[in-house]
Amino acid sequence: MENRKNILLIGMDDAFSYWRFKHVFGVELKTPNLDRICDVSSAFTAAYCQIPVCGPSRSSAMSGLSPYETGIFDNYSSIFEVLRPEQMWQYRLKQEGYYCSTAGKIHHGYKPLPPAVHNTLYSHPARPVHFGPKRDAPHKKVGGRTGGAGTTDPADDKLYYDYRSSQDAIRFLSSWNAEDGPFYREVGFHHPHPPFRTPMRFKDMYDIKDFIRPEDWKLGYDLSDFTGTFMQENMETDEAVEYWQQSVRNYFSALSHVDHHIGRVWDALQASPHAKNTIVVVFSDHGYHMGDKNRFRKFTLWEEATRVPFIVHDPDSPAQMIDDPVSLTDMGPTILDYSGARPMQHSVGRSLRKLVEGEPYYNRAVPTFWYGSASVRYGDYRVTLYQDGSSEFYNVKTDPWLTQNVADIDPAYAEHRAALLQTCKDYGVFMATQNDPVTEAAHFASLIDGAETPDSLPADGIISVGDIKPGHDTPGYRKHFATLKEDGTLKISDAVRELLFASDSNGGVSHFRVHCNDLGNRIYFFAGHKRFLLEVTGGAGFDRIITQNDDLIAHLGAGESLVQAGASDSQIYASTGRDTVHLVAGSNLIHGGSGNTVIYGGIGNDTIHSGQGANIIDTGRGDNRVVIEGGTNTVLLGAGTNTLILQRTGLPQLIEGFTNDVLDISDWNNIDQLIVRKDGTDSVVTCGQEQVIFRDTTKKIVTAALRMAQ
């Protein structure tokens, strides 16, 4: 054990392959600390992520598995919903006697992992790294994307996430006793992730007037229409040059800020007794566009978003710049190789140790994925096949900004397309086309526009534009990631249990209709913004419908259903089953059915009709309207001014939380005498066969409300 090397893993967030951008904008990108680490390390200048967005990239990098093995393609799933922590490569280090320590963002998210996960992977209790300074800290805004805030009080410098994370690592490195064995230490940073807030001195490193756009941008871009729909433009660089300059300055300042703190950690390591016995790995989860192709974003399949910094420092190996394509999935196998731990036999990644030690390397195709689309860096080329069947083919060396798509004219395209299709199979997805139907087993199949649905569906899922061929009832739990060409209806196959939308944008769709099968479905539509109206018709099974920001209309089926509607305006119609509805925000309309329904209101002004079952209605906060039209109901009125409309039911009702709310009993007119009596701390209202108990409500409050109602 005493001969094993320590491992120090340093992770950045949203950092592009900074070598490429050092001088391309007329301004030197200042990364002196990363530069000096590279001077004594192996710098992989053509390293690529598996998916160019935070969660899926980290899930693959920290597990060594491809996205088609994890099933994670966006930020709305956790790797620990799919794998046990014992399946992560870090666990093997702990098994081998390494002291495993972490602070900051390494896995997706800025909070510590759940205790059961953290305690399995690491050797100490979880501790958070806090964000700061406060929003009202003294600052200047210099413009550009996210406003470009720079804090002006030097005392606030020590409140930043990256300072706190680096300080935690410095304390660890300066206090670790080598006699206690080898360590594996993770250091997670926030920058250069938006909102790009830094101490003002990092903004002052750059003068926006010095930023110029590369000449190649004037050539324009030959891009697939698919990218305009799903990987949308979000910055006009021709007509808003100053805004672009400010935005790039904001990003550069954030990268220089994290570079500063990486340097502090590096200095602490070099000053410690561990410097000559520690492997250092530096990486980022994905890259970022700087306005090229009118995009200032991640989550595309071009070089700017897929290419990442990746550095391996071995004190016993020579410094070198390595241009061969490698993958972030190589990180785990490389670290395990250096530690002497049990290797990962089934990982798509490969150990890079021999390459770091100076041995020659062979040409390799390295992929990046976007749901059912794939792009591969192979040799000097990037070849991409999109879900709609379109292709892009660029010579990365002669055309670094990817301005000329030569798929139709370069004879090398056929070879590289074949390499892409084979690489996809190796990574667990069969890219089916009209001329190449699914003929082999795979975790997923991507039906490129026009491809036939295979007779036997893959084990884990399918990705398509629109429906898959009906009649499939292959057993097993299977996911379907889908989009539509236009507004329309998707019918869930009997072989599918989970439906997800294969894009964070709307893909040109404003109304997406879904018809569930009768076997029980999970419909998960997550996005950070409102995309379209989702209309779901439920089936006879247990359907679970969860949305985040899309408007929702749900007609629930006969089975037991669960609906969790996000921050949107929803209409939900319960049915004969035992249905549960959770609301978050928005102005929602809920109709209970003939079954027993549980309704939880959110923050918003909702209208809730009880239906005919035995129901529980919790209005939540807001000015809500509750109509008791049948059944027996327990109604919990939340904060706000609620209007309670009592229709004739002939059944007892229970109301809790009634204070200064509005009562409407106009439907009771001419039934019988209205009687209000006190029963302990409750007030009871009767009128003929109607009876309503107001729990813990004074007779005075109820009488006053009835007087107003009459």
ZABAVEX-97435 format. One line per field, with one value per residue (C-alpha): x negated, z negated, y negated. Coordinates in pm, 1 decimal, m for minus. Last residue first. Example, Ala and Ser with C-alpha at 12.3 -4.5 7.8 and 13.67 -1.06 7.14 Angstrom:
<nodes>
xx = m1367.0,m1230.0
zz = m714.0,m780.0
yy = 106.0,450.0
</nodes>
This chain:
<nodes>
xx = 7674.4,7303.2,7205.8,7427.3,7281.1,6927.2,7023.5,7188.8,6878.2,6642.2,6870.7,6921.6,6549.0,6336.9,6134.5,6274.9,6563.1,6801.8,7043.3,7376.9,7633.6,7938.1,8164.2,7929.9,7663.7,7355.4,7127.8,6865.1,6571.2,6388.1,6642.8,6949.1,7094.8,7410.1,7512.3,7851.7,7986.2,8355.6,8442.7,8363.9,8487.4,8139.6,7864.7,7700.0,7629.7,7401.2,7090.0,6838.3,6547.5,6240.2,6140.4,6063.0,6135.8,5827.8,6007.8,6332.7,6503.5,6799.6,7092.5,7302.2,7632.3,7427.4,7587.9,7325.0,7083.5,6857.8,6552.3,6366.5,6017.2,5833.4,5473.2,5294.8,5419.9,5763.7,5762.9,6071.2,6183.4,6446.9,6733.9,6865.3,7023.2,6998.8,6772.1,6623.4,6295.8,6168.1,5817.8,5646.6,5301.1,5116.3,5190.3,5541.2,5524.3,5814.2,5876.7,6148.4,6406.3,6540.9,6785.9,6577.6,6418.6,6379.0,6061.0,5985.2,5629.3,5465.1,5098.6,4842.4,4929.4,5241.4,5234.5,5524.9,5607.5,5880.2,6111.0,6278.5,6573.7,6350.5,6196.7,6166.5,5858.4,5798.0,5458.7,5324.5,4951.2,4738.4,4640.8,4942.2,4960.2,5249.5,5322.9,5572.3,5750.2,5918.8,6250.1,6122.6,5937.3,5934.6,5626.7,5591.1,5253.2,5092.3,4722.1,4463.8,4476.9,4759.7,4706.9,4975.5,5019.4,5269.1,5452.3,5610.0,5927.5,5758.8,5659.3,5732.0,5426.8,5381.9,5039.2,4844.6,4472.3,4257.9,4171.7,4387.5,4454.7,4722.1,4730.9,4979.5,5085.6,5272.3,5604.0,5475.6,5426.4,5481.1,5201.7,5189.5,4855.9,4876.1,4536.8,4183.9,4193.6,3847.5,3588.9,3720.4,3866.7,4135.6,4151.6,4439.4,4426.1,4668.1,4893.2,4998.5,5304.1,5111.0,5093.8,5202.4,4976.9,5045.2,4774.8,4901.0,4652.6,4387.5,4091.8,3839.0,3971.4,3627.0,3473.4,3491.1,3579.0,3913.7,3951.1,4184.7,4151.0,4318.3,4269.7,4342.8,4716.2,4629.9,4713.0,4924.1,4777.4,5013.8,4948.0,4798.2,4497.1,4196.0,4245.9,3990.0,3930.2,3721.9,3890.3,3779.7,3825.2,3915.8,3948.6,4169.1,4180.8,4536.6,4487.5,4805.9,4761.4,4459.2,4280.3,4446.9,4284.3,3916.7,3739.7,3525.0,3566.7,3508.4,3340.2,3340.2,3373.8,3708.8,3776.5,3943.6,3732.1,3908.1,3822.8,3596.7,3740.6,3586.0,3302.1,3446.5,3204.1,3187.7,3089.5,2911.8,2809.1,2867.7,2795.0,2998.1,3162.6,3220.7,2938.9,3072.1,3358.0,3141.7,3090.0,2823.7,2774.5,2681.8,2464.1,2125.7,1973.4,2278.4,2226.8,1862.3,1968.0,2204.5,1945.9,1670.9,1901.8,1967.3,1592.3,1524.9,1809.3,1701.4,1344.2,1460.1,1530.8,1809.1,2146.5,2030.9,1812.1,1981.3,1775.3,1778.3,1660.3,1472.1,1150.0,1160.6,816.8,760.2,1124.3,1202.4,1579.8,1860.3,2224.2,2514.9,2893.4,3107.8,3357.1,3190.4,2857.4,2546.8,2220.7,1866.1,1573.2,1246.9,871.4,855.7,1197.7,1406.6,1753.0,2098.9,2425.1,2795.5,3059.5,3026.6,2729.2,2412.8,2037.0,1809.0,1435.1,1302.9,952.4,618.7,345.8,117.0,m257.3,m405.6,m517.1,m419.3,m103.2,m6.0,m71.3,150.5,441.4,664.5,959.7,1326.6,1618.3,1615.9,1679.2,1371.6,1325.8,985.2,926.4,719.7,351.3,396.7,248.7,468.0,776.6,713.4,679.4,987.3,1190.0,1073.1,1110.8,1485.7,1379.8,1280.3,964.3,875.3,500.0,350.5,125.2,m80.0,m369.2,m540.4,m744.7,m634.0,m735.9,m543.5,m228.6,m2.7,298.8,479.8,818.8,966.1,1290.0,1424.1,1796.0,1934.1,1685.5,1626.6,1985.5,2249.2,2453.6,2545.4,2349.2,2421.8,2333.9,2454.8,2468.0,2272.5,1971.4,2078.6,1835.8,1967.4,1899.6,1722.0,1813.9,1767.5,1428.6,1108.2,789.9,620.5,330.1,133.2,m41.4,m367.7,m619.2,m398.5,m286.6,m518.4,m328.3,m444.5,m376.3,m25.7,50.1,m77.7,150.9,450.4,377.0,325.9,665.2,796.8,649.9,761.6,1115.4,1101.1,937.2,1223.2,1479.4,1305.5,1296.8,1671.3,1754.2,1515.3,1688.0,2021.2,1895.5,1753.0,2077.7,2281.7,2044.4,2087.6,2466.6,2561.7,2317.5,2300.5,2668.7,2683.6,2918.6,2918.2,3102.2,2973.6,3307.8,3461.3,3159.3,2952.4,3191.2,3158.7,2804.1,2528.9,2316.8,2180.5,2090.7,1759.1,1755.0,1691.9,1357.8,1225.8,1237.6,1438.9,1244.2,1205.1,970.8,1250.9,1377.4,1069.1,977.0,802.7,1052.6,1319.0,1090.3,1032.7,1408.3,1433.5,1636.8,1995.1,2000.1,2372.1,2284.8,2036.3,1669.3,1656.4,1818.5,1525.0,1498.4,1188.8,1183.2,919.0,808.7,561.6,284.2,199.5,216.0,m162.4,m130.7,22.4,273.1,273.8,146.5,334.2,664.8,647.7,564.0,859.2,1104.9,951.5,997.2,1366.9,1415.7,1238.6,1437.1,1769.4,1695.8,1697.1,1322.2,1336.6,1598.0,1335.5,1195.6,1511.2,1587.2,1790.2,1809.1,2142.6,2142.8,2511.0,2603.3,2477.7,2316.0,2292.7,2028.2,2230.3,2055.1,2067.2,2120.3,2281.5,2659.0,2659.9,2472.4,2113.5,2134.6,2211.4,2148.2,1940.5,2122.0,1974.3,2040.4,1900.1,1561.3,1430.9,1616.5,1805.6,2045.3,2093.6,2177.7,2441.8,2627.9,2585.2,2740.0,2471.5,2349.4,2507.2,2369.8,2516.8,2385.7,2095.0,1776.8,1910.5,1737.0,1569.5,1444.8,1237.7,1156.5,889.3,761.5,766.1,828.6,1203.2,1206.3,1040.9,1294.0,1573.7,1442.5,1520.8,1892.5,2082.1,2076.5,2267.0,2563.5,2654.4,2962.9,3121.3,2766.8,2675.1,2929.0,3193.7,3315.5,2992.9,3020.0,2927.0,2912.9,2994.1,2686.3,2574.9,2684.8,2510.2,2181.4,2032.2,1709.6,1912.9,1770.9,1725.8,2062.2,2264.6,2051.9,2142.0,2507.4,2539.6,2347.0,2436.2,2228.2,2292.4,2004.6,1731.9,1431.1,1054.6,855.9,592.2,489.8,227.7,m26.1,m195.4,m487.0,m421.6,m50.0,m43.0,m219.6,44.3,334.1,186.1,124.2,475.1,516.0,701.7,493.5,708.8,747.9,1032.6,836.8,553.0,596.7,914.5,778.5,586.8,906.4,1088.3,1410.2,1491.6,1859.3,1781.8,1427.6,1315.2,990.2,905.2,604.8,493.2,227.7,m22.2,m62.0,m396.9,m279.7,0.0
zz = m172.4,m133.6,m344.8,m625.4,m582.5,m618.6,m932.4,m1077.6,m1005.4,m1170.0,m1472.3,m1513.2,m1565.6,m1348.7,m1479.2,m1206.2,m1001.0,m971.0,m677.4,m664.4,m383.4,m432.1,m511.5,m584.2,m843.0,m945.9,m1219.9,m1399.2,m1563.3,m1889.2,m2082.7,m1859.7,m1794.0,m1594.7,m1269.7,m1121.5,m778.2,m742.5,m445.6,m78.8,65.7,159.5,110.7,448.3,328.6,58.7,142.5,m138.7,m110.7,m331.0,m634.5,m839.8,m720.1,m789.8,m787.7,m613.3,m652.4,m434.3,m507.6,m216.7,m65.0,218.3,292.5,384.8,149.1,311.7,101.5,216.1,72.8,m19.9,m86.1,m311.9,m280.4,m302.7,m389.4,m243.4,m346.2,m99.9,m74.4,278.1,488.2,620.2,363.8,568.9,441.4,573.3,472.7,390.8,317.3,92.5,85.5,161.2,m18.7,110.9,m16.9,166.5,115.8,469.7,675.3,819.9,602.8,847.1,787.0,932.2,858.5,789.9,738.3,506.1,498.8,448.1,329.5,456.5,340.7,546.2,466.0,785.6,959.8,1095.5,945.5,1179.5,1142.3,1311.7,1250.8,1231.5,1187.0,921.5,781.4,811.9,692.5,808.5,676.2,839.2,700.9,1020.8,1176.8,1350.3,1272.2,1512.8,1488.7,1650.1,1595.2,1603.4,1532.4,1257.2,1234.6,1249.9,1055.5,1159.8,1010.6,1156.2,1041.7,1349.0,1526.6,1727.7,1650.3,1894.6,1844.4,1990.9,1910.3,1970.8,1983.4,1693.4,1486.7,1576.5,1412.4,1525.5,1353.4,1498.2,1311.4,1575.9,1755.8,1982.2,1962.6,2228.0,2203.9,2348.6,2330.0,2429.7,2538.9,2435.6,2098.6,1943.9,1756.9,1908.6,1781.2,1941.1,1761.8,1864.1,1668.7,1804.0,1683.2,1890.2,2060.1,2320.3,2290.0,2560.2,2579.0,2746.2,2800.5,2887.7,2972.7,3155.3,3338.4,3149.5,2818.6,2666.0,2394.5,2632.5,2646.8,2470.1,2230.3,2227.9,1986.1,1997.6,2358.6,2515.1,2528.6,2757.4,2643.2,2896.6,3001.8,3122.7,3329.7,3361.1,3590.1,3656.8,3319.3,3054.8,2864.0,2597.3,2530.5,2222.9,2168.7,1871.2,1987.8,2211.7,2589.1,2665.8,3001.0,3203.6,3320.4,3520.5,3327.2,3303.1,3367.6,3419.2,3244.0,2958.3,2826.2,2494.7,2256.0,2402.3,2768.7,2943.1,3140.1,3478.1,3538.7,3610.5,3965.2,4035.4,4205.7,3971.9,3780.1,3542.1,3251.2,3090.5,2728.8,2512.0,2819.7,2990.5,3361.2,3681.8,3650.4,4000.7,4220.3,4547.2,4399.0,4099.1,3758.3,3529.2,3288.7,2944.4,2681.7,2695.3,2928.6,3152.2,3167.5,3256.0,3546.9,3682.5,3641.9,3807.8,4103.5,4125.3,4117.8,4406.3,4613.4,4546.1,4668.4,5027.4,4935.8,5144.1,4981.9,4618.4,4671.6,4417.9,4427.7,4128.3,3856.8,3649.9,3668.9,4048.7,4147.7,3838.5,3760.8,4111.7,4098.8,4184.1,4102.6,4161.7,4190.3,4101.5,3875.9,3563.7,3657.3,3782.6,3714.2,3844.2,3697.7,3884.1,3826.3,3693.8,3571.9,3362.5,3357.8,3342.1,3250.4,3256.5,3071.7,2738.4,2804.5,2808.9,2817.5,2968.1,2976.8,3278.7,3214.2,3389.7,3208.9,2942.6,2896.5,2546.4,2355.4,1995.0,2041.5,2331.7,2114.8,1842.7,2071.2,1934.7,2159.5,2139.5,2273.7,1936.3,1923.0,1746.0,1505.8,1346.7,986.9,807.7,873.4,806.9,1137.7,1335.2,1135.5,1220.1,1590.5,1596.7,1429.5,1656.6,1986.0,1982.4,2031.2,2381.9,2591.8,2936.6,3008.7,2982.4,2683.4,2551.5,2345.9,2007.5,1919.3,1667.9,1305.5,1147.8,1330.0,1414.0,1629.6,1796.4,1968.5,2094.7,2283.1,2635.9,2684.2,2664.9,2890.2,3114.2,3234.0,3104.1,2911.6,2543.3,2426.1,2476.5,2637.5,2986.3,3293.0,3491.1,3290.0,2988.7,2733.4,2732.1,2422.1,2330.2,2124.1,1779.1,1714.8,1626.5,1419.3,1303.8,1058.0,971.4,637.7,513.7,583.2,441.6,130.2,m129.9,m88.5,67.7,419.4,316.1,158.2,470.0,688.3,467.9,488.9,864.0,903.5,716.9,964.7,1261.0,1121.3,1140.0,1483.1,1611.0,1457.4,1607.9,1950.5,1931.9,1841.6,2107.4,2363.8,2263.4,2271.6,2619.8,2738.3,2598.2,2772.6,3104.0,3099.9,3468.5,3593.8,3274.7,3233.8,2936.2,2850.7,3155.7,3109.6,3064.6,3139.0,3430.1,3576.4,3517.8,3717.8,4013.7,4050.8,4062.6,4332.8,4139.8,4235.5,4382.5,4156.3,3858.9,4011.5,3945.4,3571.2,3369.1,3185.7,2813.3,2733.8,2668.9,2391.1,2182.2,1979.1,1644.3,1493.6,1491.1,1269.8,1039.4,999.4,787.1,990.9,1110.1,1429.5,1396.0,1533.5,1509.0,1533.4,1247.7,992.7,870.2,738.8,563.4,524.7,311.4,333.8,57.7,m1.2,m347.1,m700.3,m706.4,m440.0,m698.1,m547.0,m707.1,m432.2,m157.8,m347.0,m448.4,m90.5,39.0,m189.4,m88.1,277.9,222.9,21.2,277.0,558.2,385.8,333.5,m19.7,m39.2,227.8,27.2,m183.0,138.9,169.2,535.0,649.5,1026.6,1194.7,1569.1,1644.4,1714.5,2076.6,2134.0,1906.5,1665.7,1349.3,1041.0,694.0,322.9,178.3,228.8,387.9,96.2,160.6,183.7,242.3,m26.7,m5.7,m194.1,m420.3,m396.6,m670.7,m603.3,m414.8,m86.6,159.5,m64.9,m308.3,m22.8,125.1,m198.5,m312.3,2.4,209.9,91.4,261.9,571.4,822.9,1067.2,932.7,889.3,740.3,420.0,147.5,154.5,m32.1,23.5,m202.9,21.8,m118.1,200.0,135.7,117.6,456.6,595.8,474.4,694.3,1002.7,936.2,901.0,519.1,537.5,670.9,1024.2,1198.0,956.1,837.0,1181.1,1125.8,1376.5,1480.2,1620.4,1958.3,2145.1,1869.2,1976.8,1785.3,2046.7,2337.3,2177.4,2186.7,1868.5,1687.6,1377.6,1290.0,1651.7,1765.2,1487.6,1510.7,1876.8,1817.4,1540.0,1688.0,2056.7,2362.7,2364.3,2376.1,2319.9,2543.6,2507.7,2802.9,2630.1,2383.5,2168.8,2020.6,1732.1,1622.9,1838.3,1827.2,1456.6,1540.9,1799.0,1569.7,1324.9,1572.1,1721.9,1875.3,2205.5,2428.7,2617.0,2994.2,2986.1,3102.7,2850.7,2573.4,2719.6,2837.2,2518.5,2319.6,2417.4,2274.5,1905.2,1817.4,1459.0,1346.0,1175.9,994.5,908.7,679.4,663.5,427.4,562.3,426.3,281.4,m83.7,0.0
yy = m3506.0,m3429.3,m3730.6,m3605.4,m3258.0,m3396.1,m3587.8,m3278.4,m3068.8,m3318.2,m3362.9,m2989.7,m2957.1,m2728.9,m2435.0,m2205.3,m2346.4,m2052.2,m2065.7,m1889.2,m1883.7,m1661.1,m1957.1,m2246.3,m2179.4,m2377.5,m2248.2,m2457.4,m2286.5,m2352.9,m2148.9,m2118.2,m2464.5,m2503.4,m2666.6,m2585.4,m2681.8,m2602.3,m2388.2,m2335.1,m2666.6,m2789.1,m2531.4,m2602.8,m2957.0,m2819.6,m3027.5,m3084.2,m3327.4,m3292.9,m3493.7,m3185.3,m2829.3,m2613.9,m2279.5,m2184.3,m1845.9,m1744.6,m1512.9,m1381.9,m1496.7,m1646.7,m1982.5,m2240.5,m2412.0,m2671.7,m2758.5,m3069.5,m3090.0,m3407.7,m3316.9,m3071.5,m2715.3,m2556.6,m2186.8,m2018.8,m1671.7,m1562.9,m1320.4,m1284.6,m1556.2,m1910.3,m2071.1,m2355.6,m2498.9,m2834.7,m2933.3,m3259.8,m3125.0,m2884.7,m2512.6,m2390.3,m2056.5,m1845.9,m1492.7,m1302.3,m1030.1,m1017.3,m1223.8,m1507.1,m1774.3,m2059.5,m2262.0,m2604.0,m2712.8,m3046.4,m2979.3,m2829.5,m2461.9,m2256.3,m1896.1,m1686.2,m1332.6,m1165.5,m875.0,m763.9,m927.0,m1199.8,m1511.9,m1807.7,m2027.1,m2362.0,m2521.1,m2873.8,m2837.9,m2673.6,m2334.2,m2104.9,m1743.8,m1524.0,m1175.4,m939.1,m634.6,m527.8,m626.4,m938.3,m1259.2,m1552.1,m1772.0,m2111.7,m2270.6,m2613.4,m2577.3,m2554.9,m2177.6,m1926.7,m1605.4,m1359.4,m1012.7,m767.6,m454.5,m300.9,m404.1,m675.2,m1031.8,m1311.1,m1532.4,m1880.1,m2019.0,m2338.9,m2262.1,m2382.9,m2075.4,m1778.2,m1442.5,m1197.4,m857.8,m611.0,m297.6,m100.5,m153.3,m427.8,m801.3,m1065.4,m1320.5,m1671.5,m1853.3,m2218.7,m2346.7,m2445.1,m2622.9,m2650.3,m2442.6,m2123.6,m1797.2,m1583.5,m1248.7,m1023.9,m700.3,m446.5,m165.8,134.5,m14.0,m215.5,m591.8,m836.2,m1142.2,m1476.1,m1738.9,m2088.0,m2366.6,m2162.0,m2319.0,m2106.5,m2236.4,m2288.0,m2066.9,m1772.9,m1404.5,m1421.3,m1129.7,m829.1,m536.5,m194.9,m90.5,250.3,176.0,m114.7,m467.0,m653.0,m986.6,m1255.9,m1566.3,m1911.4,m1888.0,m1666.0,m1499.9,m1408.9,m1089.3,m919.4,m584.4,m393.6,m19.1,195.8,554.7,767.3,715.2,602.6,435.5,402.8,46.7,m79.0,m350.9,m684.0,m1020.7,m1106.3,m823.9,m701.8,m347.5,m182.7,53.9,404.8,317.7,375.2,691.2,644.7,335.1,4.2,m94.9,m390.3,m698.4,m954.5,m789.8,m536.5,m533.7,m191.6,m148.1,111.3,304.1,639.1,646.5,622.8,281.8,151.7,15.5,m123.8,m325.2,m409.9,m250.9,m391.7,m100.8,m231.8,m62.7,m233.0,24.9,m5.9,m382.2,m325.7,m104.8,m369.9,m645.3,m442.1,m377.7,m752.4,m808.3,m573.0,m718.7,m1078.2,m1031.8,m1092.9,m1458.7,m1613.8,m1551.3,m1544.2,m1852.0,m2080.1,m2397.8,m2635.7,m2398.7,m2660.4,m2456.1,m2415.3,m2284.0,m2066.5,m1987.8,m1866.6,m1869.7,m1630.0,m1700.0,m1466.4,m1480.6,m1178.7,m1359.8,m1217.3,m1372.0,m1194.0,m1375.5,m1332.2,m1524.0,m1480.2,m1493.2,m1138.1,m1032.7,m1270.0,m1120.3,m1276.4,m1107.3,m1185.7,m982.8,m1167.7,m1399.4,m1190.8,m1241.4,m979.6,m908.6,m715.7,m586.6,m600.3,m411.2,m547.6,m535.6,m487.9,m796.6,m730.2,m935.9,m708.5,m404.9,m551.4,m636.9,m360.7,m295.0,m389.6,m187.2,m12.7,361.9,496.3,208.0,260.0,382.1,123.0,67.0,m303.0,m417.1,m178.6,m276.7,m641.9,m563.6,m338.7,m616.8,m898.3,m713.3,m788.3,m1149.8,m1045.5,m1056.2,m1191.7,m1197.5,m1547.2,m1481.5,m1773.6,m1640.4,m1657.9,m1351.6,m1086.2,m1018.4,m1307.1,m1188.5,m1481.7,m1401.4,m1691.1,m1701.6,m2027.2,m1963.7,m1926.9,m1861.8,m2215.5,m2399.2,m2099.5,m2074.0,m1831.5,m2087.2,m2103.5,m2412.0,m2779.3,m3108.5,m3030.4,m3251.3,m2987.5,m3105.7,m3309.6,m3165.5,m2808.5,m2599.7,m2276.9,m1973.6,m1814.3,m1969.9,m1789.1,m1796.9,m1474.1,m1486.9,m1171.9,m1210.0,m1059.4,m1332.9,m1609.4,m1419.0,m1574.1,m1903.3,m2229.3,m2100.1,m1994.9,m2331.3,m2507.2,m2297.2,m2377.9,m2750.9,m2723.2,m2558.7,m2862.2,m3108.4,m2897.4,m2913.0,m3291.9,m3296.6,m3080.4,m3315.9,m3619.6,m3453.5,m3384.9,m3744.5,m3879.9,m3658.3,m3810.1,m4168.7,m4122.4,m3961.6,m4250.9,m4490.6,m4308.4,m4306.7,m4302.5,m4039.7,m3828.7,m3749.4,m3514.7,m3228.2,m3004.5,m2677.9,m2329.4,m2156.8,m2345.0,m2520.4,m2208.2,m1992.1,m2228.2,m2095.1,m2353.5,m2516.2,m2810.9,m3165.3,m3274.4,m3580.7,m3353.3,m3257.6,m3609.3,m3547.5,m3800.3,m4067.0,m4131.8,m4421.9,m4669.7,m4442.8,m4511.6,m4203.4,m4154.4,m4399.2,m4126.9,m3918.4,m4217.2,m4253.5,m3938.5,m3695.5,m3643.1,m3434.3,m3344.3,m3093.5,m2803.5,m2905.3,m2827.8,m2599.4,m2389.7,m2032.5,m1899.5,m1520.9,m1346.8,m983.0,m913.3,m662.8,m527.2,m667.6,m695.6,m963.8,m1197.2,m1437.4,m1782.0,m2010.7,m1828.9,m1830.9,m2195.0,m2290.3,m2087.7,m2267.6,m2600.3,m2511.5,m2441.0,m2759.4,m2975.3,m2813.8,m2868.4,m3236.8,m3377.2,m3435.9,m3704.9,m3896.3,m4075.0,m4218.1,m4434.1,m4508.5,m4209.4,m4173.2,m4111.1,m4046.6,m4093.7,m3730.1,m3767.3,m4102.2,m4400.1,m4531.3,m4510.3,m4641.9,m4491.9,m4545.3,m4228.7,m4225.8,m3881.9,m3731.0,m3624.4,m3331.3,m2966.8,m2707.8,m2391.4,m2118.6,m1853.1,m1481.2,m1260.5,m1098.8,m794.3,m834.1,m617.3,m426.2,m714.4,m949.2,m720.9,m643.5,m1004.1,m1157.2,m1331.1,m1668.7,m1971.3,m2140.5,m1900.7,m1641.0,m1437.0,m1635.8,m1957.7,m2060.1,m1856.0,m1498.5,m1240.6,m874.5,m724.3,m447.6,m95.0,101.9,115.1,m264.5,m279.7,m34.5,m260.8,m542.1,m328.8,m348.7,m19.6,m24.2,m353.6,m156.2,m247.5,m385.7,m633.3,m698.2,m829.8,m1104.2,m1208.6,m1553.4,m1693.1,m1523.9,m1204.1,m941.7,m584.5,m463.3,m208.5,m424.9,m721.6,m525.2,m385.5,m473.9,m559.0,m901.1,m1010.7,m874.4,m1036.9,m1351.0,m1392.9,m1309.9,m1570.8,m1863.9,m1892.0,m1806.3,m1429.1,m1179.9,m1438.6,m1482.6,m1512.9,m1648.6,m1862.8,m1593.8,m1766.6,m1526.0,m1703.0,m1923.2,m2231.4,m2149.5,m2236.8,m2562.7,m2649.5,m2558.3,m2805.7,m3085.7,m3073.4,m3420.8,m3407.1,m3631.1,m3877.7,m3904.2,m3652.5,m3345.8,m3384.9,m3128.0,m2978.1,m2643.3,m2584.7,m2649.0,m2331.4,m2472.1,m2490.1,m2436.1,m2322.9,m2245.0,m1922.6,m1847.0,m1484.5,m1427.9,m1062.8,m930.7,m682.3,m333.6,m237.7,m243.7,0.0
</nodes>
